[in-house]
Amino acid sequence: MKYLVVAGCSHVVGTGLDKVFGDKIFRKKRWSSLLAKQLKLEEINLGKDGGSNWDIYFTLMSWITSNYLMVNGYRIINHIGHPKPKKHP
């Protein structure tokens, strides 16, 4: 089996979809699940609500380090958010 590994923030987790689709099926409706299904891959979702760019990077690199023997069979997507804009005086 080949896998789609997705790391990111609440957009990757699918936060809020549970209110639209219900607790039992919202994971099947998030974009990473739909993409994995379309590509005929098994989804591994490493999303973290409120995850900063550093959290996302660290989570993904930790996963790759822990699973380095299997990485060739995986497709990896890293969803990085925009840094907060600085306020100018």
CORMO-V5140 format. One record per residue. RES is the residue in one small letter. PHI is phi in whole degrees, -180 to 180 (* if undefined). Layout:
res->[RES & RES]
phi->[PHI & PHI]
//
This chain:
res->[m & k & y & l & v & v & a & g & c & s & h & v & v & g & t & g & l & d & k & v & f & g & d & k & i & f & r & k & k & r & w & s & s & l & l & a & k & q & l & k & l & e & e & i & n & l & g & k & d & g & g & s & n & w & d & i & y & f & t & l & m & s & w & i & t & s & n & y & l & m & v & n & g & y & r & i & i & n & h & i & g & h & p & k & p & k & k & h & p]
phi->[* & -105 & -128 & -111 & -101 & -126 & -122 & 170 & -96 & -63 & -64 & -78 & -63 & 94 & -56 & 99 & -68 & -63 & -73 & -88 & -106 & 97 & -59 & -78 & -121 & -63 & -65 & -78 & -101 & -71 & -59 & -68 & -69 & -65 & -67 & -60 & -63 & -62 & -88 & 60 & -122 & -87 & -86 & -122 & -105 & -103 & -62 & -140 & -57 & 73 & -69 & -80 & -59 & -64 & -58 & -64 & -60 & -63 & -61 & -67 & -65 & -64 & -65 & -62 & -62 & -74 & -123 & -59 & -72 & -107 & -59 & -62 & -92 & -115 & -112 & -117 & -122 & -115 & -95 & -99 & -84 & -83 & -65 & -64 & -68 & -80 & -86 & -101 & -65]
//
